[in-house]
Amino acid sequence: MTELPLSYSPRPESPQGGALRTRNMLIILSAAALGLAVVVIYGAWNHYSEKFGTVNHSADSIQIHSSPSPAGKNLPENSVRVVLDTVYQNSQSGVTLKLPGLWHQIKDAPIPKPDPDHRFCVLSSQDLTVMFWPQFPELLPSLDADVQVMRKQFSRSGSLILKSEKVVMVRGRMAKELEFVLPASGFRMDLLMVRDWPALYVLAVIGSQKSEQAWQLLEDTLPEAIEIR
């Protein structure tokens, strides 16, 4: 009787078979990575849409800071104190706006765009008015691209004239400031733009060019005006 061999030596795998298995493995890993990326992007989009798509005003606060009483003096409650600054805070969106002097909020401001659901606040002082809002999503490649869009948007009508454009550092972030004027009426509008992906933060200031002291005071405090967390 012929005995069958008990040992078995597998056939060596062809180079083509090994390459095919490697390719299939790479396809599977790529598909898994793509699926994970989609989940992460979808989750991030939902998070930022809730944060910037519609501004949540449920926890808005405005605080007015005054000069303290001189040490050792008991002044009456109705004594005059100097208002140092007004601070608006939206904790839901993680932004703070600090302005010099006394400002009050205008809830029914006659400004159509952006509407109250897409802006942080409109504040007014004795001389100036500001509006603060996020532009979301921020899809442009750079701050210069944002500036170019704003420049064209407000110069398109031909009435507003771009008087100056400069770089401003706001709490360590590079920002751009555009100054527009309407010579016939003495109107002035400044736009301050700060990027923090995925949003662009815009502070618009309007008022009369004659309010030189108010404009200068605001200019001096711009480096500490906007805080983004």
C-alpha positions as semicolon CSV with decimal commas, in nm:
position;residue;x (nm);y (nm);z (nm)
1;M;0,000;0,000;0,000
2;T;0,131;0,337;-0,095
3;E;0,171;0,577;0,200
4;L;0,055;0,937;0,157
5;P;0,293;1,207;0,275
6;L;0,181;1,372;0,599
7;S;0,374;1,696;0,553
8;Y;0,234;1,984;0,344
9;S;0,422;2,277;0,205
10;P;0,197;2,567;0,096
11;R;0,246;2,705;-0,246
12;P;0,437;3,029;-0,241
13;E;0,210;3,329;-0,291
14;S;0,253;3,506;-0,619
15;P;0,363;3,868;-0,612
16;Q;0,036;3,960;-0,782
17;G;-0,172;3,804;-0,501
18;G;0,020;3,986;-0,226
19;A;-0,016;4,316;-0,404
20;L;-0,391;4,258;-0,445
21;R;-0,438;4,184;-0,075
22;T;-0,238;4,495;0,020
23;R;-0,446;4,707;-0,214
24;N;-0,769;4,571;-0,067
25;M;-0,646;4,644;0,284
26;L;-0,559;5,001;0,187
27;I;-0,905;5,047;0,035
28;I;-1,071;4,923;0,355
29;L;-0,857;5,149;0,575
30;S;-0,920;5,450;0,351
31;A;-1,295;5,389;0,362
32;A;-1,285;5,364;0,742
33;A;-1,081;5,684;0,771
34;L;-1,318;5,865;0,535
35;G;-1,619;5,749;0,735
36;L;-1,459;5,871;1,058
37;A;-1,373;6,206;0,899
38;V;-1,733;6,251;0,785
39;V;-1,859;6,183;1,139
40;V;-1,609;6,428;1,290
41;I;-1,686;6,700;1,034
42;Y;-2,060;6,654;1,079
43;G;-2,026;6,681;1,457
44;A;-1,804;6,990;1,432
45;W;-2,043;7,153;1,185
46;N;-2,339;7,097;1,416
47;H;-2,144;7,240;1,709
48;Y;-2,039;7,556;1,529
49;S;-2,377;7,600;1,360
50;E;-2,541;7,606;1,702
51;K;-2,279;7,851;1,825
52;F;-2,276;8,095;1,534
53;G;-2,563;8,013;1,297
54;T;-2,809;8,183;1,532
55;V;-2,682;8,397;1,818
56;N;-2,811;8,278;2,155
57;H;-2,897;8,583;2,367
58;S;-3,024;8,392;2,672
59;A;-2,714;8,475;2,879
60;D;-2,627;8,820;2,746
61;S;-2,491;9,064;3,001
62;I;-2,388;9,430;3,004
63;Q;-2,178;9,567;3,288
64;I;-2,088;9,932;3,346
65;H;-1,765;9,990;3,536
66;S;-1,717;10,319;3,723
67;S;-1,422;10,472;3,902
68;P;-1,392;10,354;4,265
69;S;-1,443;10,587;4,560
70;P;-1,124;10,756;4,685
71;A;-0,961;10,555;4,963
72;G;-1,075;10,648;5,309
73;K;-1,373;10,854;5,197
74;N;-1,736;10,760;5,252
75;L;-1,912;10,921;4,960
76;P;-2,292;10,930;4,930
77;E;-2,452;10,685;4,690
78;N;-2,558;10,964;4,455
79;S;-2,206;11,104;4,428
80;V;-2,075;11,147;4,077
81;R;-1,841;10,876;3,955
82;V;-1,663;10,856;3,622
83;V;-1,777;10,570;3,397
84;L;-1,468;10,387;3,282
85;D;-1,611;10,136;3,036
86;T;-1,908;9,926;2,930
87;V;-1,864;9,551;2,880
88;Y;-2,099;9,336;2,672
89;Q;-2,062;8,960;2,707
90;N;-2,222;8,669;2,524
91;S;-2,108;8,361;2,715
92;Q;-2,285;8,124;2,476
93;S;-2,069;8,241;2,186
94;G;-1,761;8,310;2,399
95;V;-1,719;8,675;2,305
96;T;-1,673;8,995;2,505
97;L;-1,687;9,352;2,377
98;K;-1,532;9,624;2,592
99;L;-1,596;9,989;2,502
100;P;-1,476;10,306;2,675
101;G;-1,736;10,519;2,852
102;L;-2,110;10,473;2,893
103;W;-2,306;10,275;2,634
104;H;-2,660;10,139;2,633
105;Q;-2,810;9,858;2,429
106;I;-3,053;9,925;2,145
107;K;-3,273;9,618;2,118
108;D;-3,500;9,750;1,842
109;A;-3,229;9,906;1,630
110;P;-3,349;10,003;1,281
111;I;-3,069;9,805;1,114
112;P;-3,202;9,531;0,883
113;K;-2,885;9,326;0,832
114;P;-2,764;9,134;1,011
115;D;-3,090;9,082;1,201
116;P;-3,103;9,037;1,583
117;D;-3,074;8,658;1,551
118;H;-2,744;8,693;1,367
119;R;-2,569;8,969;1,559
120;F;-2,442;9,005;1,912
121;C;-2,550;9,357;1,999
122;V;-2,611;9,715;1,896
123;L;-2,481;9,968;2,151
124;S;-2,505;10,345;2,151
125;S;-2,318;10,619;2,335
126;Q;-2,368;10,994;2,330
127;D;-2,169;11,026;2,007
128;L;-2,129;10,685;1,842
129;T;-2,318;10,362;1,767
130;V;-2,164;10,018;1,729
131;M;-2,292;9,690;1,594
132;F;-2,108;9,364;1,663
133;W;-2,175;9,041;1,473
134;P;-2,020;8,714;1,351
135;Q;-2,007;8,608;0,987
136;F;-2,044;8,230;0,972
137;P;-1,913;8,019;0,813
138;E;-1,583;8,185;0,736
139;L;-1,491;8,034;0,401
140;L;-1,251;8,292;0,260
141;P;-0,879;8,205;0,257
142;S;-0,749;8,506;0,450
143;L;-0,827;8,826;0,637
144;D;-0,717;9,021;0,330
145;A;-0,985;8,841;0,128
146;D;-1,245;8,942;0,389
147;V;-1,127;9,302;0,369
148;Q;-1,154;9,299;-0,008
149;V;-1,516;9,178;0,007
150;M;-1,608;9,445;0,264
151;R;-1,430;9,715;0,068
152;K;-1,623;9,632;-0,247
153;Q;-1,952;9,591;-0,063
154;F;-1,951;9,935;0,096
155;S;-1,785;10,119;-0,193
156;R;-2,019;9,976;-0,457
157;S;-2,280;10,248;-0,423
158;G;-2,021;10,516;-0,488
159;S;-2,135;10,729;-0,194
160;L;-1,905;10,595;0,076
161;I;-1,536;10,663;0,025
162;L;-1,262;10,445;0,174
163;K;-1,040;10,690;0,359
164;S;-0,794;10,455;0,526
165;E;-0,708;10,090;0,586
166;K;-0,471;9,968;0,855
167;V;-0,364;9,668;1,061
168;V;-0,467;9,663;1,429
169;M;-0,364;9,406;1,690
170;V;-0,665;9,307;1,903
171;R;-0,560;9,103;2,207
172;G;-0,272;8,955;2,008
173;R;-0,481;8,881;1,698
174;M;-0,417;9,059;1,372
175;A;-0,721;9,261;1,266
176;K;-0,799;9,503;0,986
177;E;-0,973;9,837;1,023
178;L;-1,141;10,019;0,735
179;E;-1,254;10,381;0,763
180;F;-1,530;10,499;0,529
181;V;-1,656;10,857;0,507
182;L;-1,942;11,040;0,340
183;P;-1,795;11,388;0,290
184;A;-2,122;11,557;0,199
185;S;-2,287;11,475;0,533
186;G;-1,987;11,433;0,761
187;F;-2,078;11,065;0,822
188;R;-1,807;10,818;0,922
189;M;-1,813;10,438;0,951
190;D;-1,529;10,218;1,073
191;L;-1,521;9,841;1,025
192;L;-1,296;9,630;1,247
193;M;-1,255;9,267;1,135
194;V;-1,102;8,985;1,341
195;R;-1,083;8,621;1,228
196;D;-1,118;8,317;1,450
197;W;-1,216;8,015;1,244
198;P;-1,490;7,929;1,161
199;A;-1,622;8,284;1,210
200;L;-1,524;8,635;1,114
201;Y;-1,603;8,894;1,382
202;V;-1,705;9,239;1,260
203;L;-1,740;9,554;1,468
204;A;-1,903;9,845;1,285
205;V;-1,882;10,194;1,436
206;I;-2,083;10,485;1,296
207;G;-2,107;10,851;1,389
208;S;-2,019;11,204;1,289
209;Q;-1,666;11,291;1,185
210;K;-1,695;11,592;1,415
211;S;-1,695;11,366;1,725
212;E;-1,317;11,357;1,714
213;Q;-1,264;11,299;2,087
214;A;-1,503;11,002;2,093
215;W;-1,341;10,849;1,786
216;Q;-0,992;10,892;1,928
217;L;-1,089;10,737;2,261
218;L;-1,235;10,436;2,083
219;E;-0,928;10,403;1,860
220;D;-0,700;10,401;2,165
221;T;-0,892;10,114;2,327
222;L;-0,937;9,890;2,018
223;P;-0,643;9,662;2,112
224;E;-0,847;9,544;2,414
225;A;-1,195;9,580;2,264
226;I;-1,278;9,223;2,152
227;E;-1,205;8,906;2,343
228;I;-1,273;8,568;2,179
229;R;-1,265;8,242;2,374
